[in-house]
Amino acid sequence: MDLLERIKAILVAPEPEWSLIAREPATASSLLVHYVAILAIVPALAHVVGASLVGGYAPILPALAGAVITYVASFMAVYGAALIVDLLAPAFGARKNFSSALKLAVYAATPAWLAGIFLIVPGLSFLAVLGLYGAYLLWLGLPIVMRAPADRALAYAAAVTACALLIALGLALLEAQLLGLAR
């Protein structure tokens, strides 16, 4: 499927799209190279442009270093989220299948990457919160992709989202340490 079509479908008509995704064969490398590698660059570059060129409050080289770290952290975060989805599956009556968990984590992260475009304008960076739409996508996708019972999908999604937010916080703290921003 075309990248733009997939993005539009997962955002606008997620339930039928999850059904298509569940049936698609997908390897980790194809998901990471053809989807994550492209979308994860959006917030990384938007932050460089916003911080260095538009806002002017960050020197370009540290901003570029931060972008590289953020880009790599996106891969780690989505992979970590997939591990969590897969590990928690039996606790919520879902089937354990890492390939399906990775598909779910990758496509549910779409809004977060796209909302990163708001980092271009520092005054609009608060709109990155729109990326939380991914938690809703996760909730819709769990019963379809992981075959979780519908009545347990909300708790499953909440547990995964909480863990994913902790991963994101940990990666942000690591990034701050690597860039010397934390004291």
MARBA-3410 file (N, C-alpha, C, O; in Angstrom, 1 decimal):
183
0.8,-1.2,0.0,0.0,0.0,0.0,0.9,1.2,0.0,2.0,1.3,0.6 ~ 0.4,2.2,-0.7,1.1,3.5,-0.7,1.2,4.2,0.6,0.2,4.1,1.4 ~ 2.3,4.8,1.0,2.5,5.3,2.3,1.5,6.4,2.7,0.9,6.3,3.7 ~ 1.2,7.3,1.7,0.2,8.3,2.0,-1.2,7.8,2.2,-2.0,8.3,3.0 ~ -1.5,6.8,1.4,-2.8,6.1,1.6,-3.0,5.4,2.9,-4.0,5.5,3.6
-1.9,4.8,3.4,-1.9,4.1,4.7,-2.1,5.1,5.8,-2.9,4.9,6.7 ~ -1.3,6.2,5.7,-1.4,7.3,6.7,-2.8,7.8,6.8,-3.4,7.9,7.9 ~ -3.4,8.2,5.6,-4.8,8.7,5.6,-5.8,7.7,6.2,-6.6,8.0,7.0 ~ -5.6,6.4,5.7,-6.6,5.4,6.2,-6.5,5.2,7.7,-7.5,5.0,8.4 ~ -5.3,5.1,8.2,-5.2,4.8,9.7,-5.7,6.0,10.5,-6.2,5.8,11.6
-5.6,7.2,10.0,-6.1,8.4,10.7,-7.6,8.6,10.5,-8.3,9.0,11.5 ~ -8.1,8.4,9.3,-9.5,8.7,9.0,-10.5,7.5,9.2,-11.6,7.7,9.7 ~ -10.0,6.3,8.8,-10.9,5.2,8.9,-10.1,4.0,9.5,-9.8,3.0,8.9 ~ -9.8,4.2,10.8,-8.9,3.2,11.4,-9.4,1.8,11.6,-8.6,0.8,11.4 ~ -10.7,1.6,11.9,-11.2,0.2,12.1,-11.0,-0.7,10.8,-10.5,-1.8,10.9
-11.5,-0.2,9.6,-11.3,-1.1,8.5,-9.8,-1.2,8.1,-9.4,-2.2,7.6 ~ -9.0,-0.2,8.4,-7.6,-0.2,8.1,-6.9,-1.3,9.0,-6.0,-2.0,8.6 ~ -7.3,-1.3,10.3,-6.7,-2.3,11.2,-7.0,-3.7,10.7,-6.2,-4.6,10.8 ~ -8.2,-3.9,10.1,-8.5,-5.3,9.5,-7.5,-5.6,8.4,-7.1,-6.7,8.3 ~ -7.3,-4.6,7.5,-6.3,-4.9,6.4,-4.9,-5.1,7.0,-4.2,-6.0,6.5
-4.5,-4.4,7.9,-3.2,-4.5,8.5,-3.0,-5.9,9.2,-2.0,-6.5,9.1 ~ -4.1,-6.3,9.9,-4.0,-7.6,10.6,-3.7,-8.8,9.6,-3.1,-9.7,9.9 ~ -4.3,-8.6,8.4,-4.1,-9.7,7.3,-2.8,-9.6,6.5,-2.4,-10.5,5.9 ~ -2.2,-8.4,6.6,-1.0,-8.2,5.8,0.2,-8.9,6.4,0.4,-8.9,7.6 ~ 1.0,-9.6,5.5,2.3,-10.1,6.0,3.2,-8.9,6.1,3.3,-8.1,5.2
3.9,-8.8,7.2,4.9,-7.7,7.4,6.0,-8.2,8.2,5.9,-8.8,9.2 ~ 7.2,-7.8,7.7,8.4,-8.1,8.5,8.8,-6.9,9.2,8.5,-5.8,8.9 ~ 9.6,-7.1,10.3,10.1,-6.0,11.1,10.9,-5.0,10.2,10.8,-3.8,10.3 ~ 11.7,-5.6,9.3,12.5,-4.7,8.5,11.7,-3.9,7.5,12.0,-2.7,7.3 ~ 10.6,-4.5,7.0,9.8,-3.7,6.0,9.1,-2.6,6.8,9.0,-1.5,6.3
8.6,-2.9,8.0,7.9,-1.8,8.8,8.8,-0.7,9.2,8.5,0.5,9.1 ~ 10.0,-1.1,9.6,11.0,-0.1,10.1,11.6,0.7,9.0,11.8,1.9,9.1 ~ 11.8,0.1,7.8,12.5,0.8,6.7,11.5,1.6,5.9,11.7,2.8,5.5 ~ 10.3,1.0,5.7,9.3,1.7,4.8,8.3,2.6,5.5,7.5,3.3,4.8 ~ 8.3,2.5,6.8,7.3,3.3,7.5,7.9,4.2,8.6,7.9,5.4,8.5
8.5,3.5,9.5,9.1,4.2,10.7,10.2,5.2,10.2,10.3,6.3,10.6 ~ 11.1,4.7,9.3,12.2,5.5,8.9,11.8,6.8,8.2,12.5,7.8,8.3 ~ 10.6,6.8,7.6,10.1,7.9,6.9,9.4,8.9,7.8,9.6,10.1,7.9 ~ 8.5,8.3,8.6,7.7,9.2,9.5,8.4,9.7,10.7,8.1,10.8,11.2 ~ 9.4,8.9,11.2,10.1,9.4,12.4,11.0,10.6,12.1,11.4,11.3,13.1
11.2,10.8,10.9,12.1,12.0,10.5,11.3,13.3,10.7,11.9,14.4,10.8 ~ 10.0,13.2,10.7,9.1,14.4,10.7,9.4,15.2,12.0,9.8,16.4,11.9 ~ 9.2,14.7,13.2,9.4,15.5,14.4,10.9,15.8,14.6,11.2,16.9,15.1 ~ 11.8,14.9,14.2,13.2,15.2,14.4,13.6,16.5,13.6,14.3,17.4,14.1 ~ 13.3,16.5,12.3,13.6,17.7,11.5,12.8,18.9,11.8,13.4,20.0,11.8
11.6,18.7,12.2,10.7,19.9,12.6,11.3,20.5,13.8,11.3,21.8,13.9 ~ 11.8,19.8,14.7,12.4,20.4,15.9,13.7,21.2,15.6,13.9,22.2,16.1 ~ 14.5,20.6,14.7,15.7,21.4,14.3,15.3,22.7,13.6,15.9,23.7,14.0 ~ 14.4,22.6,12.7,14.0,23.9,12.0,13.3,24.8,13.0,13.7,26.0,13.0 ~ 12.5,24.4,13.9,11.8,25.2,14.9,12.8,25.8,15.9,12.7,27.0,16.2
13.7,25.0,16.4,14.6,25.5,17.4,15.7,26.3,16.9,16.1,27.3,17.5 ~ 16.2,26.0,15.7,17.4,26.7,15.2,17.1,27.8,14.2,17.7,28.9,14.2 ~ 16.2,27.5,13.3,15.9,28.5,12.2,14.7,29.4,12.5,14.8,30.6,12.2 ~ 13.6,28.9,13.0,12.5,29.7,13.3,12.6,30.4,14.6,12.4,31.6,14.7 ~ 12.8,29.6,15.7,12.9,30.2,17.0,14.2,30.8,17.3,14.3,31.8,18.1
15.3,30.3,16.7,16.6,30.8,16.9,17.2,30.7,18.3,18.1,31.4,18.7 ~ 16.6,29.8,19.1,17.1,29.7,20.5,18.1,28.5,20.7,18.6,28.3,21.8 ~ 18.4,27.7,19.6,19.3,26.6,19.7,20.4,26.7,18.6,20.0,26.9,17.5 ~ 21.6,26.5,18.9,22.6,26.4,17.9,22.3,25.2,17.0,21.8,24.2,17.4 ~ 22.7,25.3,15.7,22.3,24.3,14.7,22.9,22.9,15.0,22.3,21.9,14.9
24.2,22.9,15.4,24.9,21.6,15.6,24.3,20.8,16.7,24.0,19.6,16.6 ~ 24.1,21.4,17.9,23.4,20.6,19.0,22.0,20.2,18.6,21.5,19.1,19.0 ~ 21.3,21.1,17.8,19.9,20.7,17.4,20.0,19.5,16.4,19.1,18.7,16.5 ~ 20.9,19.5,15.5,21.1,18.3,14.6,21.4,17.1,15.4,20.9,16.0,15.1 ~ 22.3,17.2,16.4,22.6,16.0,17.2,21.4,15.5,17.9,21.2,14.3,18.0
20.6,16.4,18.4,19.4,16.1,19.1,18.4,15.4,18.1,17.7,14.5,18.5 ~ 18.4,15.9,16.9,17.5,15.3,15.9,17.9,13.8,15.6,17.0,13.0,15.5 ~ 19.2,13.6,15.5,19.7,12.2,15.2,19.3,11.3,16.4,18.8,10.2,16.2 ~ 19.5,11.8,17.6,19.1,11.0,18.8,17.6,10.8,18.9,17.2,9.6,19.2 ~ 16.9,11.8,18.6,15.4,11.6,18.6,15.0,10.6,17.5,14.1,9.8,17.7
15.6,10.7,16.4,15.3,9.8,15.3,15.5,8.3,15.7,14.7,7.5,15.5 ~ 16.7,8.1,16.2,17.1,6.7,16.7,16.1,6.3,17.8,15.7,5.1,17.9 ~ 15.8,7.2,18.7,14.9,6.9,19.8,13.5,6.5,19.4,12.9,5.7,20.0 ~ 13.1,7.0,18.2,11.8,6.6,17.7,11.8,5.2,17.4,10.8,4.5,17.6 ~ 12.8,4.7,16.8,12.9,3.2,16.5,12.9,2.4,17.8,12.2,1.4,17.9
13.6,2.9,18.8,13.7,2.2,20.1,12.3,2.2,20.7,11.9,1.2,21.3 ~ 11.6,3.3,20.7,10.3,3.5,21.3,9.3,2.6,20.7,8.5,1.9,21.4 ~ 9.2,2.5,19.4,8.2,1.7,18.7,8.5,0.2,19.0,7.6,-0.6,19.1 ~ 9.8,-0.1,19.0,10.2,-1.5,19.2,9.8,-1.9,20.7,9.3,-3.0,20.9 ~ 10.1,-1.0,21.6,9.8,-1.2,23.0,8.3,-1.3,23.2,7.9,-2.2,24.0
7.5,-0.5,22.5,6.1,-0.6,22.7,5.6,-1.9,22.1,4.7,-2.5,22.7 ~ 6.1,-2.4,21.0,5.8,-3.7,20.5,6.1,-4.8,21.5,5.3,-5.7,21.6 ~ 7.2,-4.7,22.1,7.6,-5.7,23.1,6.5,-5.7,24.3,6.1,-6.8,24.8 ~ 6.1,-4.5,24.7,5.1,-4.4,25.7,3.8,-5.0,25.3,3.2,-5.7,26.1 ~ 3.3,-4.6,24.1,2.1,-5.2,23.6,2.1,-6.7,23.6,1.2,-7.4,24.0
3.2,-7.3,23.1,3.4,-8.7,23.1,3.5,-9.4,24.4,2.8,-10.4,24.7 ~ 4.2,-8.8,25.3,4.4,-9.3,26.7,3.1,-9.3,27.5,2.8,-10.2,28.2 ~ 2.3,-8.2,27.3,1.0,-8.1,28.1,-0.1,-8.9,27.4,-1.2,-9.0,28.1 ~ 0.0,-9.3,26.2,-1.1,-10.0,25.5,-1.7,-11.1,26.4,-3.0,-11.1,26.5 ~ -1.0,-12.1,26.9,-1.7,-13.1,27.7,-2.5,-12.6,28.9,-3.5,-13.1,29.2
-2.0,-11.5,29.5,-2.7,-11.0,30.7,-4.0,-10.4,30.3,-4.9,-10.2,31.2 ~ -4.2,-10.0,29.1,-5.5,-9.4,28.7,-6.2,-10.3,27.7,-7.2,-9.8,27.0 ~ -5.9,-11.6,27.6,-6.6,-12.5,26.8,-6.3,-12.4,25.3,-7.1,-12.9,24.5 ~ -5.3,-11.7,25.0,-4.9,-11.6,23.5,-3.9,-12.7,23.2,-3.3,-13.3,24.0 ~ -3.7,-12.8,21.9,-2.7,-13.8,21.4,-1.4,-13.1,21.4,-1.2,-12.0,21.0
-0.4,-13.9,21.7,1.0,-13.4,21.8,1.6,-13.6,20.4,1.7,-14.7,19.9 ~ 1.9,-12.5,19.7,2.5,-12.6,18.4,3.3,-11.3,18.1,2.7,-10.2,17.9 ~ 4.6,-11.4,18.2,5.4,-10.1,18.1,5.2,-9.4,16.8,5.2,-8.2,16.7 ~ 5.1,-10.1,15.7,4.9,-9.5,14.4,3.6,-8.6,14.4,3.7,-7.5,13.9 ~ 2.6,-9.1,14.9,1.3,-8.3,15.0,1.5,-7.2,16.0,1.0,-6.1,15.7
2.2,-7.4,17.1,2.4,-6.3,18.1,3.2,-5.2,17.4,3.0,-4.0,17.7 ~ 4.2,-5.6,16.6,5.0,-4.5,16.0,4.2,-3.7,15.0,4.3,-2.5,14.9 ~ 3.3,-4.4,14.2,2.5,-3.7,13.3,1.6,-2.7,14.1,1.4,-1.6,13.7 ~ 1.0,-3.2,15.2,0.2,-2.3,16.0,0.9,-1.1,16.5,0.4,0.0,16.4 ~ 2.1,-1.3,17.1,2.9,-0.2,17.6,3.3,0.8,16.6,3.3,2.0,16.8
3.7,0.3,15.4,4.2,1.1,14.3,3.0,2.0,13.8,3.2,3.2,13.8 ~ 1.9,1.4,13.5,0.8,2.2,12.9,0.1,3.1,13.9,-0.4,4.1,13.6 ~ 0.1,2.7,15.2,-0.5,3.5,16.2,0.3,4.7,16.5,-0.2,5.7,17.1 ~ 1.6,4.7,16.2,2.5,5.8,16.5,2.4,6.9,15.4,2.9,8.0,15.5 ~ 1.7,6.6,14.3,1.5,7.5,13.2,1.1,9.0,13.7,1.8,9.9,13.2
0.1,9.1,14.5,-0.3,10.5,14.9,0.8,11.2,15.6,1.0,12.4,15.5 ~ 1.6,10.5,16.4,2.7,11.2,17.2,3.7,11.7,16.3,4.2,12.8,16.5 ~ 4.1,10.9,15.3,5.1,11.4,14.3,4.6,12.6,13.5,5.3,13.6,13.3 ~ 3.4,12.5,13.1,2.8,13.6,12.2,2.6,14.9,13.1,2.8,16.0,12.5 ~ 2.2,14.7,14.3,2.0,15.9,15.2,3.3,16.6,15.4,3.3,17.7,15.8
4.4,15.9,15.2,5.7,16.5,15.4,6.0,17.7,14.4,6.9,18.4,14.7 ~ 5.2,17.8,13.4,5.3,18.9,12.4,5.1,20.2,13.1,5.6,21.2,12.7 ~ 4.3,20.2,14.2,4.0,21.5,14.9,5.3,22.0,15.7,5.3,23.1,16.1 ~ 6.3,21.2,15.7,7.6,21.7,16.4,8.3,22.7,15.5,9.2,23.4,16.0 ~ 7.9,22.8,14.3,8.5,23.9,13.4,8.3,25.3,13.9,9.1,26.1,13.9
7.1,25.5,14.5,6.7,26.8,15.0,6.7,26.7,16.5,5.7,26.1,17.1 ~ 7.7,27.2,17.2,7.8,27.0,18.7,6.5,27.3,19.4,6.2,26.6,20.4 ~ 5.8,28.3,19.0,4.5,28.7,19.7,3.4,27.7,19.5,2.4,27.7,20.2 ~ 3.6,26.8,18.5,2.5,25.8,18.2,3.0,24.4,18.7,2.2,23.4,18.5 ~ 4.1,24.3,19.3,4.6,23.0,19.7,3.7,22.2,20.7,3.8,21.0,20.8
2.9,23.0,21.4,1.9,22.3,22.3,0.9,21.4,21.6,0.3,20.5,22.2 ~ 0.8,21.7,20.3,-0.2,20.9,19.5,0.4,19.5,19.2,-0.3,18.6,18.7 ~ 1.6,19.2,19.6,2.1,17.8,19.5,1.3,16.9,20.4,1.4,15.7,20.2 ~ 0.6,17.4,21.3,-0.3,16.6,22.1,-1.3,15.8,21.3,-1.9,14.8,21.7 ~ -1.6,16.3,20.1,-2.5,15.6,19.2,-2.0,14.2,18.8,-2.8,13.4,18.4
-0.7,14.0,19.1,-0.2,12.6,18.9,-0.8,11.6,19.8,-0.7,10.4,19.5 ~ -1.5,12.0,20.8,-2.1,11.1,21.7,-3.3,10.4,21.1,-3.9,9.4,21.7 ~ -3.7,10.8,19.9,-4.7,10.1,19.1,-4.2,8.6,18.9,-5.0,7.8,18.7 ~ -2.9,8.4,19.0,-2.4,7.1,18.8,-2.9,6.1,19.9,-3.0,4.9,19.6 ~ -3.1,6.6,21.1,-3.7,5.8,22.1,-5.1,5.3,21.7,-5.4,4.1,22.0
-5.8,6.1,21.1,-7.2,5.7,20.6,-7.0,4.7,19.5,-7.7,3.7,19.4 ~ -6.0,4.9,18.6,-5.8,3.9,17.5,-5.4,2.6,18.1,-5.8,1.6,17.6 ~ -4.5,2.6,19.1,-4.1,1.4,19.8,-5.3,0.7,20.3,-5.4,-0.6,20.1 ~ -6.2,1.4,21.0,-7.4,0.8,21.6,-8.2,0.1,20.5,-8.7,-1.0,20.7 ~ -8.4,0.8,19.4,-9.2,0.2,18.3,-8.5,-1.0,17.7,-9.2,-1.9,17.2
-7.2,-1.0,17.6,-6.4,-2.0,16.9,-6.2,-3.3,17.7,-6.1,-4.3,17.2 ~ -6.2,-3.2,19.0,-5.9,-4.3,19.9,-6.9,-5.5,19.6,-6.4,-6.6,19.5 ~ -8.2,-5.3,19.6,-9.0,-6.4,19.3,-8.9,-7.0,17.9,-9.1,-8.2,17.7 ~ -8.5,-6.2,17.0,-8.4,-6.7,15.6,-7.0,-7.3,15.3,-7.0,-8.4,14.8 ~ -6.0,-6.7,15.7,-4.6,-7.1,15.4,-4.1,-8.2,16.4,-3.5,-9.2,16.0
-4.4,-7.9,17.6,-3.9,-8.9,18.7,-5.0,-9.9,19.1,-4.7,-10.7,20.0 ~ -6.2,-9.7,18.6,-7.3,-10.5,19.0,-7.6,-10.5,20.5,-7.9,-11.5,21.1 ~ -7.5,-9.3,21.0,-7.8,-9.1,22.4,-9.4,-9.0,22.6,-10.0,-8.5,21.7 ~ -9.9,-9.5,23.6,-11.3,-9.4,23.9,-11.7,-7.9,23.9,-11.0,-7.1,24.6 ~ -12.8,-7.6,23.3,-13.2,-6.1,23.2,-13.4,-5.5,24.6,-13.1,-4.3,24.8
-13.9,-6.3,25.5,-14.2,-5.8,26.8,-12.9,-5.5,27.7,-12.9,-4.9,28.7 ~ -11.8,-6.1,27.2,-10.5,-5.9,27.9,-9.5,-5.0,27.1,-8.4,-4.7,27.6 ~ -9.9,-4.5,26.0,-9.1,-3.7,25.1,-8.7,-2.4,25.7,-7.6,-1.9,25.6 ~ -9.7,-1.8,26.4,-9.4,-0.4,27.0,-8.3,-0.5,28.1,-7.4,0.3,28.1 ~ -8.5,-1.5,28.9,-7.5,-1.7,30.0,-6.1,-2.1,29.4,-5.1,-1.6,29.8
-6.1,-2.9,28.4,-4.9,-3.3,27.7,-4.2,-2.1,27.0,-3.0,-1.8,27.2 ~ -5.0,-1.2,26.4,-4.5,0.0,25.7,-4.0,0.9,26.8,-2.9,1.6,26.5 ~ -4.7,1.1,27.9,-4.2,2.0,29.0,-2.9,1.5,29.5,-2.0,2.3,29.8 ~ -2.7,0.2,29.7,-1.5,-0.3,30.3,-0.3,-0.1,29.3,0.8,0.3,29.7 ~ -0.6,-0.4,28.0,0.5,-0.2,27.0,0.8,1.3,26.8,2.0,1.6,26.7
-0.2,2.1,26.8,0.1,3.6,26.7,0.9,4.1,27.9,1.8,4.9,27.7 ~ 0.5,3.7,29.1,1.3,4.1,30.3,2.8,3.6,30.2,3.7,4.4,30.4 ~ 3.0,2.4,29.8,4.3,1.9,29.6,5.1,2.6,28.5,6.2,3.0,28.6 ~ 4.4,2.9,27.4,5.0,3.6,26.3,5.3,5.1,26.7,6.4,5.6,26.3 ~ 4.5,5.7,27.5,4.9,7.0,28.0,6.1,7.0,28.9,6.9,7.9,28.9
6.2,5.9,29.7,7.4,5.8,30.5,8.6,5.6,29.6,9.7,6.1,29.9 ~ 8.5,4.8,28.6,9.6,4.6,27.6,10.0,6.0,27.0,11.2,6.3,27.0 ~ 9.0,6.7,26.6,9.3,8.0,26.0,10.0,9.0,27.0,10.9,9.7,26.6 ~ 9.5,8.9,28.2,10.1,9.8,29.2,11.6,9.3,29.5,12.5,10.2,29.6 ~ 11.8,8.0,29.6,13.2,7.5,29.7,14.1,7.9,28.6,15.2,8.3,28.8
13.6,7.8,27.4,14.4,8.2,26.2,14.7,9.7,26.2,15.7,10.1,25.7 ~ 13.7,10.5,26.6,13.9,11.9,26.6,15.0,12.3,27.7,15.8,13.1,27.4 ~ 14.9,11.6,28.8,16.0,11.8,29.8,17.3,11.4,29.3,18.3,12.1,29.6 ~ 17.4,10.3,28.6,18.6,9.8,28.1,19.2,10.8,27.0,20.4,11.1,27.0 ~ 18.3,11.3,26.2,18.6,12.3,25.2,19.2,13.6,25.9,20.2,14.1,25.4
18.5,14.0,26.9,19.0,15.2,27.7,20.4,14.9,28.2,21.2,15.8,28.2 ~ 20.6,13.8,28.8,22.0,13.4,29.3,23.0,13.4,28.2,24.1,14.0,28.4 ~ 22.7,12.8,27.1,23.6,12.7,26.0,24.0,14.1,25.4,25.1,14.3,24.9 ~ 23.0,15.0,25.4,23.3,16.3,24.9,23.7,17.3,25.9,24.0,18.5,25.7 ~ 23.9,16.8,27.2,24.3,17.7,28.3,23.4,18.7,28.7,23.7,19.8,29.3
22.1,18.5,28.5,21.0,19.4,28.9,20.6,19.3,30.3,20.0,20.2,31.0 ~ 20.7,18.0,30.9,20.2,17.8,32.2,21.4,18.1,33.2,22.5,18.0,32.9 ~ 21.0,18.6,34.4,22.0,18.9,35.4,21.9,17.9,36.6,22.6,18.1,37.5
END
